Amino acid sequence: MKLYSTNNHDLRMDFQSAVFNSMPEDKGLYMPVTIPVLDPEFIAHLDRYTLPEIAYEVAFALLGDDIPAADLKAIITDAINFEAPLHPLDEQTYVLELFHGPSLAFKDFGARLMSRIMAYFLKDGEQLLDVLVATSGDTGGAVALGFLGVANTRVTILYPKGKVSEIQELQLCSNGQNIRAIEIDGTFDDCQHLVKQAFADEELKSKRRLTSANSINIARLIPQTFYYFNALAQLFRKGKRSVVFAVPSGNFGNIAAGLLAYRMGLPVKQFIAATNANDTVPRFLETGVYETRASVQTYANAMDVGAPSNWVRIMAMFKEDRAAVKEMVKGYRYSDGETVQAINDIFKRFNYVACPHTAIAWLAVQEYQQQYPSADDSFVFLSTAHACKFPDIFSEELAAQITVPAQVEELKKKEKLATAMKVDFESFKTFLLAADRV
Ligand SMILES: *Cc1c(COP(=O)(O)O)cnc(C)c1O
């Protein structure tokens, strides 16, 4: 797989370097030079394959000989070891549950595959890989659990004190081994800034092998295509063929992966980008003007992004053709009030408890169906996290209905292991330079 930068279409980077660099020096994003189209026979018979089998075919088509077939198969089997089931709400509407991985959010797909690919490329005796990540909640848990116990890697997670949920915090802080958490007395932006300072620091760069695990890494994007193919496989088994996907979107990595799957030949009628008040993309789709804004805080906080990084990837896939993007991607936005109302409506009508992000995608399906009624389509909205990760949002009545997975009960027995730190780069740097090995 050869990659170019969205800021320089002449650049050529190999897959391994793109994984370790995360971002080109010109601050664009890596994209595949050619997007392979899968064999139509394979697509037509997706229903014959399991999720890991589909994942292997898709990854192999993209990566080519970057990882030998047998090794790739082993990596995929190890990384994609949980389900992504379609749960029917009615004859036409399905929730694609992406929260059955270890951190109970869809980011497990990206983080688990990325960690294993990095470990695979690290040769014995090479310098320890220091993975730095700032999190507002879900990324940290997925990255921590993705890298836990992975040889030759060490993860440092920065999170804002008092601004992540109890379960999110325990997922970050209770691991030990090669995972370290730092509780920053500041905001998510402060955490992100400290990480950026580390990447720019000459002494750190010479003494540590730093890499980033953020969501723009190409190795996180690829595995997110798998569950779109697998959703079609499940629909085919029900005799359904025409699908509309609604994706709760923040940084737009998830929907970018869906569009990549579409470019690889997956038959999709329509994508819907559903956002909270951070509506840069829906505004762009309405007005044609792309204007980023400072993010505002909402109940669906994993989508509080005012300048979605992955949007440039989507524009690149459509060759900057705004009309073509508008055809394929519809955009809708919802307030916190509408989100809470939707959570209650979904429960009343279907006896199903959705997390706030998921509820926003359901609202978008309702709005789209009113605008474009069709009896032949199936509507699949993506559930990006388990409701138990956001306990403060729900009324007591609904909270009582949430089935808390066994792994969360285990988590609650664990001890929090975090280093408290002020927003101070020198302290962070001293921490990173302190111990050589885990
Ligand atoms: C990260 C996240 C999102 C947003 O996904 P993007 O790929 O950034 O658009 C939505 N919901 C949840 C629960 C998340 O953790």
The ligand as an SDF file (V2000), in Angstrom:
LIG
                    3D

 15 15  0  0  0  0  0  0  0  0999 V2000
  -15.0400    8.7710   18.9840 C   0  0  0  0  0  0  0  0  0  0  0  0
  -16.5150    8.6080   19.1260 C   0  0  0  0  0  0  0  0  0  0  0  0
  -17.4140    9.1130   18.1750 C   0  0  0  0  0  0  0  0  0  0  0  0
  -16.9720    9.9370   16.9900 C   0  0  0  0  0  0  0  0  0  0  0  0
  -16.3150    9.1690   16.0210 O   0  0  0  0  0  0  0  0  0  0  0  0
  -15.4840    9.9040   14.8740 P   0  0  0  0  0  0  0  0  0  0  0  0
  -14.7930    8.8070   14.1400 O   0  0  0  0  0  0  0  0  0  0  0  0
  -14.5350   10.8150   15.5750 O   0  0  0  0  0  0  0  0  0  0  0  0
  -16.4510   10.6550   14.0260 O   0  0  0  0  0  0  0  0  0  0  0  0
  -18.7660    8.8700   18.3370 C   0  0  0  0  0  0  0  0  0  0  0  0
  -19.2240    8.1890   19.4130 N   0  0  0  0  0  0  0  0  0  0  0  0
  -18.3950    7.6970   20.3460 C   0  0  0  0  0  0  0  0  0  0  0  0
  -18.9710    6.9730   21.4980 C   0  0  0  0  0  0  0  0  0  0  0  0
  -17.0090    7.8710   20.2410 C   0  0  0  0  0  0  0  0  0  0  0  0
  -16.1970    7.3920   21.1870 O   0  0  0  0  0  0  0  0  0  0  0  0
  1  2  1  0
  2  3  1  0
  2 14  2  0
  3  4  1  0
  3 10  2  0
  4  5  1  0
  5  6  1  0
  6  7  2  0
  6  8  1  0
  6  9  1  0
 10 11  1  0
 11 12  2  0
 12 13  1  0
 12 14  1  0
 14 15  1  0
M  END
$$$$
